[in-house]
C-alpha cells in the first residue's frame, strides 16, 4: 500500500460543538459586523449573531425539538441562514440544507428521507414549500421575513436563550446535506460536529486569514462548499461576510469594489467571467488578495488568465460533500497552476488503479482515495451505499481519477464516477434516467455529461422511443420542466435505437461518449 501523507503538519482538533468553535471570536469583536446582506445592507454584529443563535436554540427546545430531530432549511445566502444553522446546532438538532431551486417533488423526497419536522424558507419559495410538505412529517413552515397564509414568521420560533445542549461531537450529526456521491440518487450525508471542526482546522493555516478580512459569499450556503469554506470558516475567524442571494456579475463586482472584499470564493464559470467579461474592467478589484475556485476542475490556462487580468492569486482545491468538504488545498503562496493543491493536514491520500486495485506512486494515475477526520459518518439510512464509498479501513473513494506529483500536488485528470457537475452542482444521471422513463413514449434512456465552456458539463440524454410512438426533443425538454430543478432539465437529446448495456444490465456510458 502506497500512502501519500500531507506535507503539512497535523493540527489539533478541539473536541467541542461546532457553534462554540464558530463563535470563538465573537466576544473579542462583539461590535464587528459578522454578516451583511449585500443587496440591502442589513447586518448583524457578532454580539447580535451570538444572541440570536442561542435564542433560536431556545425556541426549538421549547417546541420539543432536540437530539435526534432534524429540521430543513431551504434558503438563499442571507444572514439568517447562519442563525438557523447554528441555532439548531446549539439545540442538538440536525439541519438538512435544501437547494432552493428544487421542485416540490425533489424537496419532498429530501424532507421524507431526512425525516424533517420543520421547514424554514423565505416567502419566494413558500408555494413550493407548501406543496412539498404534503405527505411528509413536516407540520409547519416558517418564513424568514413576513409570514404568509399557511406559514409562521421565523421570529415566532425564537425563545429564551439556552446554552449548548450536551452532545458528543464525534457522533452527533449536525448537518445533512444531500449528495449523489459517485453515482445513484441523492443521499443524506451525515456530517458530525467533529467532521466540520476538523475540516475548518485543516484549512485554517492554508487560508491564512488576517483579522478583519471581508469575504463575498456568492456560493450557496446550502452547498457544503459555501457552508463550510465560506460561512463557517470565516465566522470562526471573526471576519465579515457579505452575502448575495444569487450570483449577478455586475452586482458582485460592485460589492468587491465598495466593500473592499479580500477573498472571493468561486466556481470555474465565475473565474471564466473574471478572465473574459468586459464588465470586469469597469471595477476596482485591487482589494482582492485571493480568488479560490472549487466544486469542479479549473484549467491552469484559465486560472492564469484570470489571475493576470485581476492581478490576484487564483487557486483551487478539491473536496466533496462526503469530505466536509476539503481534502486538498492550495496554501497561500504555495499553489501550482492546474492542480488542486496538496493533501490537507491530518489527511492521507492514495491513488488506486480501479482495474487492478494497485496503489500508484508519484506520476501514476488512479482513483483518488482519502482518509482523515473530515470523512463523513456515512449515508443516512443507506448502509449499502456507505459500504461502497468507504472501505473497512476508513478510505473514502472519491470517484475522481487523479495523479500526484513528486512534490505532493494533486491533479484531477478524469472522472470515474457518473456524476455530472453543472456549475458545481451535482446532477445524477440515474435520477434523470428514472424520470425520463416515466414519459409514455420513452422505452429506454441514458444520460451522460458533455463538456461545456460555461457550465463545465451539461447533461445529454440518449433516448429510445417506444415502437409506434413519436416524441420530439422539444417535447421531452418541456416534459421535464417543473419536475426537476432547472439545471437538470435536458435540452441536448439524441435519439438512438438501443442503449448500450453490459451483461448485467449496467449502462455502458463510455460507449455513448465516443
C-alpha positions as CSV (number, residue, x, y, z in Angstrom):
1,X,0.0,0.0,0.0
2,X,1.4,3.4,-1.0
3,X,0.0,6.2,1.2
4,X,0.8,9.8,0.4
5,X,0.8,11.8,3.6
6,X,0.2,15.5,3.8
7,X,3.3,17.6,3.6
8,X,1.7,20.0,6.1
9,X,1.9,19.4,9.9
10,X,-1.0,17.9,11.7
11,X,-3.3,20.2,13.5
12,X,-5.1,19.8,16.9
13,X,-8.8,19.3,16.5
14,X,-10.8,20.6,19.6
15,X,-13.4,18.3,20.9
16,X,-16.2,20.9,21.1
17,X,-19.5,21.6,19.4
18,X,-19.4,23.4,16.1
19,X,-21.1,26.6,17.2
20,X,-18.7,27.1,20.1
21,X,-15.9,26.9,17.6
22,X,-17.6,29.3,15.2
23,X,-18.3,31.9,17.9
24,X,-14.8,31.7,19.4
25,X,-14.0,35.3,18.3
26,X,-17.5,36.8,19.0
27,X,-16.7,38.1,22.5
28,X,-13.5,39.7,21.2
29,X,-15.2,41.6,18.4
30,X,-18.9,41.9,19.5
31,X,-19.5,45.1,17.6
32,X,-17.9,44.0,14.3
33,X,-20.3,43.1,11.5
34,X,-20.4,39.4,11.1
35,X,-22.9,39.1,8.3
36,X,-24.1,41.7,5.8
37,X,-26.9,41.2,3.2
38,X,-25.2,42.5,0.1
39,X,-28.3,43.9,-1.8
40,X,-29.9,45.7,1.3
41,X,-27.0,46.3,3.7
42,X,-29.0,44.6,6.5
43,X,-26.4,43.3,9.0
44,X,-25.8,41.6,12.3
45,X,-22.8,42.1,14.6
46,X,-21.0,39.2,16.3
47,X,-22.7,40.1,19.5
48,X,-26.2,40.1,17.9
49,X,-25.4,36.9,16.0
50,X,-24.4,35.1,19.2
51,X,-27.6,36.2,21.0
52,X,-29.9,35.2,18.1
53,X,-28.3,31.8,17.7
54,X,-28.9,30.9,21.4
55,X,-32.4,32.4,21.3
56,X,-33.3,30.3,18.2
57,X,-31.9,27.2,20.0
58,X,-34.2,28.0,23.0
59,X,-37.2,28.3,20.7
60,X,-36.6,25.0,19.1
61,X,-36.1,23.4,22.5
62,X,-39.4,24.9,23.8
63,X,-41.1,23.2,20.9
64,X,-39.7,19.9,21.9
65,X,-37.0,19.6,19.3
66,X,-33.7,18.3,20.3
67,X,-31.1,15.5,19.8
68,X,-32.3,13.0,17.2
69,X,-34.5,15.6,15.4
70,X,-34.0,17.2,12.0
71,X,-35.2,20.5,10.6
72,X,-34.9,21.5,6.9
73,X,-33.6,24.9,5.7
74,X,-34.3,26.0,2.2
75,X,-32.9,29.5,1.7
76,X,-30.5,31.5,-0.4
77,X,-27.5,33.2,1.0
78,X,-28.9,35.6,3.6
79,X,-27.6,36.5,7.1
80,X,-30.3,34.5,8.8
81,X,-29.1,31.2,7.3
82,X,-26.2,31.2,9.9
83,X,-28.7,31.9,12.7
84,X,-30.9,28.9,11.8
85,X,-28.0,26.6,11.1
86,X,-26.2,27.3,14.3
87,X,-29.3,27.8,16.5
88,X,-30.2,24.2,15.5
89,X,-26.7,23.0,16.3
90,X,-26.8,24.5,19.8
91,X,-30.2,22.8,20.4
92,X,-28.7,19.4,19.3
93,X,-30.9,19.4,16.2
94,X,-29.6,18.4,12.7
95,X,-30.2,20.7,9.7
96,X,-30.9,19.3,6.3
97,X,-30.0,22.0,3.8
98,X,-32.1,22.1,0.6
99,X,-31.4,23.6,-2.8
100,X,-34.0,26.4,-3.2
101,X,-34.2,25.7,-6.9
102,X,-35.6,22.3,-6.3
103,X,-39.1,21.4,-7.4
104,X,-41.7,20.4,-4.8
105,X,-41.1,16.7,-5.7
106,X,-37.4,17.0,-5.1
107,X,-37.9,18.8,-1.8
108,X,-40.5,16.3,-0.7
109,X,-38.0,13.4,-1.2
110,X,-35.4,15.1,0.9
111,X,-37.9,16.0,3.7
112,X,-39.1,12.4,3.9
113,X,-35.7,10.8,3.7
114,X,-34.2,13.2,6.4
115,X,-37.4,12.9,8.5
116,X,-37.5,16.6,8.9
117,X,-40.1,18.0,11.3
118,X,-40.0,21.7,10.4
119,X,-39.2,23.6,7.1
120,X,-37.7,27.0,7.2
121,X,-37.6,29.0,4.0
122,X,-38.3,32.5,2.5
123,X,-41.5,33.9,1.1
124,X,-40.3,33.5,-2.5
125,X,-40.3,29.7,-2.1
126,X,-43.5,29.4,0.1
127,X,-45.6,27.9,-2.7
128,X,-43.0,25.2,-3.4
129,X,-42.7,24.5,0.4
130,X,-46.5,24.2,0.8
131,X,-46.7,21.6,-2.0
132,X,-43.6,19.8,-0.8
133,X,-44.7,19.1,2.8
134,X,-47.8,17.1,1.6
135,X,-47.2,13.5,2.7
136,X,-44.2,14.4,4.9
137,X,-43.6,14.7,8.7
138,X,-43.4,18.5,8.4
139,X,-46.3,20.1,10.1
140,X,-45.1,23.7,10.0
141,X,-43.4,26.1,7.6
142,X,-41.5,29.1,9.0
143,X,-40.7,32.1,6.8
144,X,-37.6,34.2,7.2
145,X,-39.4,37.6,6.8
146,X,-43.1,38.2,6.9
147,X,-45.3,35.2,7.3
148,X,-47.9,34.5,4.6
149,X,-51.0,32.4,4.7
150,X,-50.4,28.9,6.0
151,X,-47.0,29.8,7.5
152,X,-45.5,31.4,10.5
153,X,-42.7,34.0,10.7
154,X,-39.4,32.5,11.8
155,X,-39.3,35.1,14.6
156,X,-42.0,33.1,16.3
157,X,-39.5,30.3,16.7
158,X,-37.2,32.4,18.9
159,X,-37.4,31.9,22.7
160,X,-35.4,32.3,25.8
161,X,-31.7,31.7,25.1
162,X,-30.3,28.3,26.1
163,X,-26.7,27.1,26.4
164,X,-25.3,24.4,24.1
165,X,-27.1,21.1,24.6
166,X,-24.7,18.4,25.7
167,X,-23.6,16.4,22.7
168,X,-20.8,14.1,21.6
169,X,-19.0,16.0,18.8
170,X,-17.7,12.8,17.2
171,X,-21.1,11.1,16.8
172,X,-23.7,13.9,16.8
173,X,-24.9,14.7,13.3
174,X,-25.1,18.5,12.8
175,X,-25.9,18.8,9.1
176,X,-27.5,16.5,6.4
177,X,-26.7,17.9,3.0
178,X,-27.7,15.7,0.1
179,X,-25.2,14.3,-2.4
180,X,-25.3,11.7,-5.2
181,X,-21.9,10.5,-4.1
182,X,-20.2,8.8,-7.0
183,X,-23.5,7.5,-8.5
184,X,-27.2,7.0,-7.9
185,X,-29.9,9.1,-6.3
186,X,-29.3,11.8,-3.7
187,X,-28.3,10.5,-0.3
188,X,-28.2,12.3,3.1
189,X,-24.5,12.8,4.1
190,X,-24.2,12.5,7.9
191,X,-21.6,15.1,9.0
192,X,-20.8,15.5,12.7
193,X,-19.7,18.5,14.7
194,X,-16.2,17.0,14.7
195,X,-16.2,16.5,10.9
196,X,-16.9,20.2,10.4
197,X,-14.5,21.4,13.0
198,X,-11.8,19.1,11.8
199,X,-12.1,20.5,8.2
200,X,-12.1,24.1,9.4
201,X,-8.9,23.5,11.3
202,X,-7.4,21.6,8.4
203,X,-8.0,24.7,6.1
204,X,-7.0,27.4,8.7
205,X,-3.3,27.7,8.1
206,X,-3.6,27.2,4.3
207,X,-6.1,30.0,4.0
208,X,-4.0,32.3,6.3
209,X,-7.0,34.6,7.1
210,X,-6.0,38.0,8.5
211,X,-8.0,39.8,11.2
212,X,-10.7,42.0,9.8
213,X,-11.0,40.4,6.3
214,X,-14.1,40.9,4.3
215,X,-15.3,38.0,2.1
216,X,-18.0,37.8,-0.5
217,X,-20.4,34.9,-0.2
218,X,-21.8,34.1,-3.6
219,X,-21.5,30.3,-3.4
220,X,-24.7,28.9,-1.8
221,X,-24.6,28.1,1.9
222,X,-26.9,25.1,1.3
223,X,-23.9,23.5,-0.6
224,X,-21.1,22.2,1.5
225,X,-18.5,24.4,-0.2
226,X,-20.3,27.7,0.7
227,X,-21.5,26.3,4.0
228,X,-18.0,25.4,5.3
229,X,-15.3,27.1,3.4
230,X,-17.2,30.4,3.4
231,X,-19.8,30.7,6.1
232,X,-18.3,28.6,8.9
233,X,-14.6,29.2,8.2
234,X,-14.8,33.0,8.1
235,X,-17.2,33.3,11.0
236,X,-14.8,31.3,13.1
237,X,-12.1,33.8,12.2
238,X,-14.2,36.9,13.1
239,X,-14.3,38.0,9.5
240,X,-17.2,40.0,7.9
241,X,-19.2,38.0,5.3
242,X,-21.2,39.8,2.7
243,X,-24.0,37.6,1.3
244,X,-25.5,37.5,-2.2
245,X,-28.7,35.5,-2.6
246,X,-27.9,34.9,-6.3
247,X,-24.9,35.5,-8.5
248,X,-25.0,38.6,-10.6
249,X,-21.6,39.6,-12.0
250,X,-22.1,43.3,-12.1
251,X,-23.5,43.3,-8.5
252,X,-20.7,41.1,-7.3
253,X,-18.1,43.3,-8.9
254,X,-19.7,46.4,-7.3
255,X,-19.6,44.8,-3.9
256,X,-16.0,43.8,-4.2
257,X,-15.1,47.4,-5.1
258,X,-17.3,49.1,-2.5
259,X,-16.8,46.7,0.4
260,X,-13.1,46.2,-0.2
261,X,-13.6,42.4,-0.4
262,X,-10.4,40.5,0.2
263,X,-11.5,37.0,-0.7
264,X,-13.8,35.7,-3.4
265,X,-14.7,32.0,-3.5
266,X,-15.9,30.9,-6.9
267,X,-16.6,28.1,-9.3
268,X,-14.9,27.8,-12.8
269,X,-17.8,29.7,-14.7
270,X,-17.2,32.7,-12.4
271,X,-13.5,32.5,-12.9
272,X,-14.2,32.4,-16.7
273,X,-16.2,35.7,-16.3
274,X,-13.3,37.3,-14.3
275,X,-11.0,36.3,-17.1
276,X,-13.0,37.4,-20.1
277,X,-16.1,39.5,-19.4
278,X,-15.8,43.2,-20.4
279,X,-17.6,44.4,-17.2
280,X,-14.5,43.4,-15.1
281,X,-12.5,46.3,-16.5
282,X,-15.0,48.8,-15.1
283,X,-14.4,48.0,-11.4
284,X,-11.6,48.4,-9.0
285,X,-10.8,44.9,-7.7
286,X,-7.4,45.8,-6.1
287,X,-8.6,44.8,-2.6
288,X,-8.8,41.1,-3.6
289,X,-5.9,39.1,-2.4
290,X,-7.2,35.7,-3.4
291,X,-9.8,34.0,-5.6
292,X,-10.4,30.4,-4.6
293,X,-12.1,28.1,-7.2
294,X,-13.6,24.8,-6.3
295,X,-16.5,22.4,-7.0
296,X,-15.2,21.5,-10.5
297,X,-11.7,21.4,-12.1
298,X,-10.2,24.7,-13.3
299,X,-7.7,24.6,-16.1
300,X,-4.3,26.1,-15.5
301,X,-4.7,28.4,-18.5
302,X,-8.0,29.8,-17.4
303,X,-6.7,30.3,-13.8
304,X,-3.6,32.1,-15.0
305,X,-5.6,34.3,-17.4
306,X,-7.9,35.4,-14.6
307,X,-5.1,36.0,-12.2
308,X,-3.2,38.1,-14.7
309,X,-6.3,40.2,-15.5
310,X,-7.3,41.0,-12.0
311,X,-3.8,40.9,-10.5
312,X,-4.7,38.4,-7.8
313,X,-3.9,34.8,-6.9
314,X,-6.3,32.4,-8.4
315,X,-6.0,29.0,-6.7
316,X,-8.1,25.8,-6.4
317,X,-8.7,22.9,-4.1
318,X,-10.6,19.6,-4.1
319,X,-13.4,18.3,-2.0
320,X,-16.8,16.7,-1.9
321,X,-19.8,16.8,0.4
322,X,-18.7,13.5,2.0
323,X,-15.3,15.1,3.0
324,X,-16.8,18.1,4.8
325,X,-15.7,19.1,2.1
326,X,-11.9,19.7,1.7
327,X,-9.2,17.1,1.3
328,X,-6.7,19.0,-0.9
329,X,-5.9,22.7,-0.7
330,X,-3.6,25.3,-2.2
331,X,-1.9,27.2,0.7
332,X,-1.3,30.9,0.2
333,X,1.9,31.3,-1.8
334,X,2.3,27.6,-2.4
335,X,-0.1,26.9,-5.3
336,X,0.7,25.1,-8.6
337,X,-1.5,26.0,-11.6
338,X,-3.7,23.2,-12.9
339,X,-3.5,21.3,-9.6
340,X,-6.0,21.1,-6.7
341,X,-3.1,21.6,-4.3
342,X,-1.6,19.3,-1.7
343,X,-3.2,17.0,0.8
344,X,-4.7,18.8,3.8
345,X,-3.3,18.3,7.3
346,X,-4.3,15.1,9.2
347,X,-5.2,13.6,5.8
348,X,-3.9,10.7,3.8
349,X,-4.2,10.1,0.0
350,X,-4.0,7.0,-2.1
351,X,-4.1,6.8,-5.9
352,X,-5.6,3.4,-6.7
353,X,-5.8,1.8,-10.1
354,X,-9.6,0.9,-10.5
355,X,-8.8,-2.0,-12.7
356,X,-6.1,-3.8,-10.6
357,X,-6.6,-2.3,-7.2
358,X,-2.9,-1.5,-7.0
359,X,-1.6,1.7,-5.4
360,X,0.2,4.2,-7.6
361,X,3.3,6.2,-6.8
362,X,4.0,9.7,-7.9
363,X,3.2,10.1,-11.6
364,X,0.7,7.2,-11.7
365,X,-3.0,7.7,-12.4
366,X,-5.8,6.1,-10.4
367,X,-8.9,6.8,-8.3
368,X,-8.3,9.3,-5.5
369,X,-8.9,7.8,-2.1
370,X,-8.9,9.9,1.1
371,X,-8.7,9.1,4.8
372,X,-9.0,11.7,7.6
373,X,-11.2,13.1,10.3
374,X,-13.3,15.0,7.7
375,X,-14.7,11.8,6.2
376,X,-18.4,11.6,6.8
377,X,-20.1,9.3,9.3
378,X,-21.9,7.7,6.4
379,X,-25.1,8.0,4.3
380,X,-28.3,8.3,6.1
381,X,-30.5,5.2,6.0
382,X,-28.2,3.7,3.4
383,X,-25.5,1.3,4.8
384,X,-25.1,-0.3,1.3
385,X,-24.1,2.9,-0.3
386,X,-21.9,3.8,2.7
387,X,-20.0,0.5,2.3
388,X,-19.5,1.1,-1.4
389,X,-18.0,4.5,-0.7
390,X,-15.9,3.9,2.5
391,X,-13.9,0.8,2.9
392,X,-13.4,-1.0,6.2
393,X,-10.2,0.9,6.9
394,X,-11.8,4.3,6.5
395,X,-10.7,5.1,3.0
396,X,-13.3,7.2,1.1
397,X,-13.3,6.5,-2.7
398,X,-13.9,9.9,-4.4
399,X,-14.8,8.6,-7.9
400,X,-12.3,11.0,-9.4
401,X,-9.2,9.9,-11.3
402,X,-6.1,11.8,-10.2
403,X,-2.3,11.9,-10.3
404,X,0.1,13.1,-7.5
405,X,3.5,14.5,-8.4
406,X,6.8,14.3,-6.6
407,X,6.0,17.5,-4.6
408,X,2.7,16.2,-3.4
409,X,0.5,18.3,-5.7
410,X,-2.6,16.5,-7.0
411,X,-4.2,16.9,-10.4
412,X,-7.7,15.7,-11.2
413,X,-7.4,14.1,-14.7
414,X,-10.8,12.4,-15.3
415,X,-14.0,11.3,-13.6
416,X,-14.5,7.7,-12.8
417,X,-17.9,8.5,-11.3
418,X,-21.0,9.0,-13.3
419,X,-21.9,12.3,-11.6
420,X,-22.3,15.3,-13.9
421,X,-21.1,18.7,-12.5
422,X,-23.1,21.6,-13.8
423,X,-21.6,24.9,-12.5
424,X,-20.5,22.9,-9.4
425,X,-24.0,21.4,-8.8
426,X,-24.4,17.6,-8.8
427,X,-26.6,16.1,-11.5
428,X,-27.1,12.3,-11.1
429,X,-27.7,10.5,-14.4
430,X,-29.7,7.8,-12.7
431,X,-32.2,10.3,-11.3
432,X,-32.8,11.8,-14.8
433,X,-33.0,8.5,-16.4
434,X,-35.6,7.3,-14.0
435,X,-37.7,10.4,-14.7
436,X,-37.3,10.1,-18.5
437,X,-38.7,6.6,-18.3
438,X,-42.0,7.9,-16.9
439,X,-42.7,9.5,-20.2
440,X,-45.2,7.3,-22.1
441,X,-43.3,7.4,-25.4
442,X,-39.8,6.6,-24.0
443,X,-38.7,3.0,-23.9
444,X,-35.2,3.5,-22.5
445,X,-32.8,6.3,-21.7
446,X,-29.3,7.1,-20.7
447,X,-27.7,10.3,-19.5
448,X,-24.1,11.4,-19.7
449,X,-22.3,14.7,-19.1
450,X,-20.7,16.5,-22.0
451,X,-18.1,19.4,-21.7
452,X,-19.4,22.9,-21.8
453,X,-17.3,26.1,-21.6
454,X,-19.7,28.0,-19.4
455,X,-21.2,25.3,-17.2
456,X,-18.3,22.8,-17.0
457,X,-20.7,20.0,-18.0
458,X,-24.2,19.7,-19.2
459,X,-26.4,16.6,-19.3
460,X,-27.1,14.9,-22.7
461,X,-29.9,12.3,-22.9
462,X,-29.9,9.3,-25.3
463,X,-33.5,8.2,-25.8
464,X,-35.1,5.1,-27.3
465,X,-38.6,5.7,-28.4
466,X,-41.3,3.0,-28.0
467,X,-42.4,1.3,-31.1
468,X,-45.3,3.1,-32.7
469,X,-44.8,6.2,-30.6
470,X,-43.5,9.6,-31.6
471,X,-41.9,12.3,-29.4
472,X,-39.7,15.3,-30.2
473,X,-36.7,16.6,-28.3
474,X,-38.6,19.8,-27.5
475,X,-41.5,17.8,-26.1
476,X,-39.1,15.8,-23.8
477,X,-37.5,19.0,-22.6
478,X,-40.9,20.5,-21.8
479,X,-41.9,17.3,-20.0
480,X,-39.0,17.7,-17.6
481,X,-39.7,21.4,-16.7
482,X,-41.4,21.8,-13.3
483,X,-40.4,18.3,-12.2
484,X,-36.7,18.7,-11.8
485,X,-34.5,21.7,-10.9
486,X,-33.9,24.0,-13.9
487,X,-30.2,23.0,-14.2
488,X,-31.3,19.3,-14.6
489,X,-33.6,20.0,-17.5
490,X,-32.1,18.4,-20.6
491,X,-32.1,20.3,-23.9
492,X,-29.4,18.1,-25.6
493,X,-31.3,15.0,-26.6
494,X,-30.1,12.3,-29.0
495,X,-32.4,9.6,-30.3
496,X,-30.9,6.1,-30.6
497,X,-32.1,2.6,-31.3
498,X,-30.7,0.9,-28.2
499,X,-28.9,1.9,-25.0
500,X,-25.6,0.0,-24.8
501,X,-25.5,-2.1,-21.7
502,X,-23.3,-4.8,-20.0
503,X,-24.4,-8.3,-19.5
504,X,-25.6,-7.4,-16.0
505,X,-27.7,-4.5,-17.4
506,X,-25.4,-1.6,-16.4
507,X,-25.4,1.3,-18.9
508,X,-22.1,1.5,-20.7
509,X,-21.7,5.3,-20.7
510,X,-18.2,5.2,-22.1
511,X,-19.7,3.9,-25.4
512,X,-22.0,6.9,-25.5
513,X,-19.2,9.3,-25.1
514,X,-17.3,8.1,-28.1
